[in-house]
């Protein structure tokens, strides 16, 4: 009888231990990914199965949307001058916003090289890309609550690139990230694509990866 009781106690302890290990693995799996370098993080972000990048092709136009985590902006400004105080300050600065990289191309060329048919259309598209994308790109929640755009950046490549690349910056509001997803919407601007919409899971933003900055 004593041996049986001790055996049952031992089995219960084993179950508790295994359960504890399982919970640890679950928590680790659900936690934020941490990378040693910017290159490692970018490789992870560009793998579509990880949920941070999406691709669509509509009427010959290729769209790629990638969420850009805070630490990529921190790294960009930080350079090689690393200190814990500076990292903390820059994270505080950049974590107030959401960043999305949008790439658009046609025939493996940037839009200005492939889409306009004449000089007038070229001028209209330049004006649209440089000044008018705040009217064409919107971010809103699952319940249609708009997320405010703060700014966007469009570097001119003058025909030297394979795509038109832009970064859109939106106000980060935690209450809006409690919904299941955000809609990143691109209205048609003379590309005959209609509206193009990407669903961005909020959990991916809330659990965005980070970089382990080392002195």
FIVO-356772 format. One record per atom (N, C-alpha, C): residue in three letters; x, y, z. Coordinates in steps of 0.05 Angstrom, whole numbers, plus 5000, padded with zeros to 4 digits. Example, Ala and Ser with C-alpha at 12.3 -4.5 7.8 and 13.67 -1.06 7.14 Angstrom:
// FIVO-356772
ALA526448865156ALA524649105156ALA526449345156SER525749555142SER527349795143SER525850015157
This chain:
// FIVO-356772
UNK501749765000UNK500050005000UNK501750255000UNK503850255017UNK505650485019UNK507050534993UNK507850324980UNK509250344954UNK507350464933UNK504850384934UNK502850484915UNK502350774919UNK502150864944UNK501651144950UNK503951314941UNK506451214947UNK508851364939UNK508951384908UNK508151174895UNK508151164866UNK506151374855UNK503751394867UNK501751584858UNK502751874862UNK504051924885UNK505152194891UNK507252264870UNK508952064864UNK511052114844UNK509852174817UNK507752024809UNK506452074783UNK505252354782UNK503952434805UNK502752704805UNK504952924802UNK507252874816UNK509353064813UNK510453084785UNK510552844772UNK511352844744UNK509453004726UNK506852964731UNK504853104715UNK505153404719UNK505453484744UNK505753774750UNK508253894737UNK510453734737UNK512853824725UNK512553854695UNK511353654683UNK510953664654UNK509053894646UNK507053934662UNK505154144657UNK506554424659UNK508254444680UNK509754694683UNK511554744659UNK512954544650UNK514654574627UNK513054644602UNK510754524598UNK509054584575UNK508154874576UNK507354974599UNK506555254602UNK508855444595UNK511255374604UNK513555544598UNK514055554568UNK513755324554UNK514155324526UNK511955494511UNK509555474521UNK507355634510UNK507955934513UNK508756004537UNK509356294542UNK511656394526UNK513756224522UNK515956304506UNK515056334477UNK513356154467UNK512456164440UNK510656404435UNK509256494455UNK507456724452UNK508856994456UNK511356984466UNK512757234473UNK513857364448UNK515057604453UNK516257754431UNK518857614422UNK519257604396UNK521757504386UNK523957714389UNK526257624398UNK528557804401UNK530857724383UNK531957914368UNK534057854349UNK536658004357UNK538857884349UNK541458004355UNK542158234336UNK541058214311UNK541758414291UNK539358504275UNK539658724262UNK537558834244UNK537158644221UNK539358524210UNK539158344188UNK537458094194UNK537857984218UNK536357754227UNK533357824229UNK532758064240UNK529958144242UNK528658174215UNK530058304196UNK528958354170UNK528458084155UNK530157894159UNK529857634147UNK527257504158UNK526857534184UNK524457424196UNK521857564186UNK522057834184UNK519757984175UNK518957924146UNK520957864130UNK520457814101UNK519457534095UNK519357364115UNK518257094112UNK515257114117UNK513657074096UNK510757124097UNK509356964119UNK510456724125UNK509056554144UNK509156674173UNK510856864178UNK511056994204UNK509057214208UNK507557294187UNK505257464189UNK505857764189UNK508257854181UNK508858134181UNK508958254153UNK508858084133UNK508958184105UNK506758044089UNK505558194071UNK503458084054UNK503858184025UNK503058014006UNK503258083978UNK500558053964UNK500058233945UNK497758213928UNK498458313900UNK497258193880UNK497558293852UNK494858343841UNK494358593833UNK491758673822UNK492158823796UNK490958713775UNK491058843748UNK493958913740UNK495758723745UNK498558763737UNK500258923756UNK499059033777UNK500559183797UNK501159013822UNK503659003829UNK504458843853UNK504559023877UNK503158943898UNK503159083924UNK504458903945UNK506259023961UNK507358883984UNK507259074008UNK506058974029UNK505759124054UNK507258984076UNK509059124090UNK510459014113UNK510359194137UNK509559074160UNK509659234185UNK512559264193UNK513259504202UNK516059564209UNK516159614239UNK517259424254UNK517359454284UNK518959694293UNK518359784317UNK519660014329UNK522660004328UNK523859774335UNK526759754337UNK528259794311UNK526859754288UNK528259824263UNK528660124260UNK526760274270UNK527060564270UNK529260654290UNK529160514313UNK531260574334UNK533960514323UNK534360284310UNK536960214298UNK537860414278UNK536060514262UNK536660704241UNK537860964252UNK536761054274UNK537761304286UNK540161244305UNK540161014317UNK542160944337UNK544960914324UNK545060794301UNK547660744288UNK549360564306UNK551960634308UNK553760474324UNK554160584352UNK552860814358UNK553060934384UNK550960824403UNK551560604416UNK549560464432UNK550060504462UNK547860574475UNK547860584504UNK545060524513UNK544760404537UNK542060324546UNK540260564549UNK541260794558UNK539661034561UNK538661144534UNK540461134514UNK539661224487UNK537661034474UNK538060784478UNK536060584467UNK533360624480UNK533260664506UNK530760714520UNK529360964510UNK530961184506UNK529861434497UNK528661414469UNK530161274451UNK529261244424UNK526761064422UNK526760854438UNK524360684439UNK521960844448UNK522361014467UNK520161184476UNK519161374455UNK521061474439UNK520361654417UNK518861514394UNK519761284386UNK518661154362UNK516260964368UNK516060884393UNK513860694400UNK511060834401UNK511061094397UNK508461234397UNK506961204370UNK508361074351UNK507161064324UNK507360784312UNK505760734291UNK505860484276UNK507060554249UNK508760374239UNK510160414214UNK509560184194UNK508860264170UNK508360064149UNK509960144124UNK511359944113UNK512659984087UNK510859874065UNK510260044045UNK508659964023UNK510359973997UNK510459753983UNK511859743958UNK509959683935UNK510159843914UNK508359803891UNK510059803865UNK509459613848UNK510959593823UNK509159483800UNK510059533776UNK508759423752UNK510859333733UNK510659083724UNK512658973706UNK515458993718UNK515658953744UNK518158953758UNK519559233756UNK517959443754UNK519059713753UNK517459883772UNK518660113781UNK517160293798UNK514960413781UNK512860513795UNK510460593781UNK510960813761UNK512661013767UNK513061233749UNK514461143724UNK515760913724UNK517060813700UNK515260643683UNK513160533695UNK511460343681UNK508560423676UNK507460583694UNK504560633693UNK503760863675UNK504961103676UNK504061323660UNK504461283630UNK502561363614UNK502661323585UNK503761573571UNK503761803584UNK504762043571UNK505762233593UNK506762463584UNK507962653603UNK505862763623UNK503462803614UNK501362913631UNK500662713654UNK500462453646UNK499862243666UNK502262213685UNK504662243675UNK507062233691UNK506962453713UNK506362693704UNK506162923723UNK504062873744UNK501762773736UNK499562723755UNK500462513776UNK501762303766UNK502662093785UNK504762183804UNK506662343794UNK508662463812UNK507362623834UNK505462793826UNK503962953846UNK502462783866UNK501262563856UNK499762383873UNK501562243894UNK503862143884UNK505661993902UNK507062173922UNK507762413913UNK509262593931UNK507462743950UNK505162823942UNK503462993958UNK500762873966UNK499762683951UNK496962613954UNK496262343966UNK498162203977UNK497561933988UNK496061934014UNK496062164028UNK494462184052UNK491462154046UNK490762204021UNK487962184013UNK487361904002UNK489361753996UNK488961493983UNK489561254001UNK491061294022UNK491661074041UNK490461124068UNK489060924078UNK487760954104UNK488160694121UNK488260734147UNK488460514166UNK486060544185UNK484560324188UNK482260334206UNK481860064219UNK480460064241UNK480059824257UNK477859644245UNK477559414257UNK475559224250UNK472759354251UNK472359534270UNK469759674274UNK469759934259UNK471459974239UNK471560214222UNK472360464236UNK473860444257UNK474860684271UNK477560754259UNK477761004249UNK480161084234UNK482561124253UNK484861034244UNK487461084257UNK488761314243UNK489461514257UNK490461764245UNK493161724232UNK493461814207UNK496061824194UNK497562074202UNK500062034211UNK501762254220UNK503362364196UNK504362184180UNK506162274158UNK506662034140UNK507862084116UNK508861874100UNK511361974085UNK513061784078UNK515561844065UNK515761704038UNK516361854017UNK516561743991UNK519261833978UNK521261663979UNK523861743967UNK523761693937UNK524361903921UNK524361883892UNK526861713884UNK526461523866UNK528561353856UNK529361423827UNK527761583814UNK528261683787UNK528861463767UNK527161253769UNK527361033750UNK529460833755UNK530860863777UNK533160683784UNK532260443800UNK529860443810UNK528960223827UNK527060033813UNK526459813826UNK524559613815UNK521759653826UNK521459833845UNK518759873857UNK518660153869UNK516260253873UNK515860503887UNK515460433917UNK517160533934UNK517160463962UNK516460703980UNK514560653998UNK513660874016UNK513460764044UNK513860944064UNK513360874092UNK511161054102UNK509060924114UNK506861064125UNK506961054156UNK506461274168UNK506661294198UNK503961364209UNK502961204228UNK500361254240UNK500661274270UNK498761414282UNK498661444311UNK498161174324UNK499661104344UNK499260854358UNK497360894381UNK495060754381UNK493060774402UNK492460494412UNK493160444437UNK492960174447UNK490160064447UNK488160234451UNK485360144452UNK484560044424UNK485660154403UNK484960064376UNK486359814369UNK488559744383UNK489959494378UNK488859264394UNK486659314408UNK485359094423UNK483358944404UNK482759064381UNK481058914362UNK482758714347UNK481458534334UNK482858304322UNK484758384300UNK484058584284UNK485858664262UNK485458954254UNK487359054239UNK487159324227UNK486959284197UNK485459464183UNK485259464154UNK487059684143UNK488959604126UNK490659794112UNK489459804084UNK488360034077UNK486760064052UNK488160264033UNK488360174008UNK489560343987UNK487460383966UNK486560633963UNK484560703943UNK485960723915UNK484460673895UNK485560683867UNK486360963860UNK488760993849UNK489661253838UNK490661223810UNK488661183792UNK489061153763UNK490760913756UNK490660703772UNK492060453765UNK490060233756UNK487460293758UNK485360103752UNK485559853769UNK486159893794UNK486359663812UNK483859643831UNK482259853831UNK480259873852UNK481559903879UNK479959873900UNK481059883927UNK482559623934UNK484959653945UNK486559423954UNK486659433984UNK486059213997UNK485859214026UNK487558984038UNK489059044058UNK490558854073UNK489558844102UNK489158594112UNK488458564141UNK490958514157UNK491558674176UNK493958654193UNK493058564220UNK493758314229UNK493058214255UNK494158394277UNK492558484296UNK493458654317UNK495458514335UNK495158254338UNK496958104356UNK499858114346UNK500158134320UNK502858154309UNK504158424317UNK502558624318UNK503658894327UNK504158894357UNK502258784372UNK502558784401UNK504858614410UNK505558414394UNK507858234400UNK510158274381UNK510558514372UNK512558564351UNK515358494361UNK516958394343UNK519758314350UNK521458554358UNK523658504371UNK525458714380UNK528358624374UNK530158814378UNK533058764374UNK534458784401UNK536158604407UNK537758614432UNK540258784426UNK540059044432UNK542259224427UNK544459184447UNK546859144437UNK549159084455UNK551259304451UNK552459384474UNK554659584473UNK557159464459
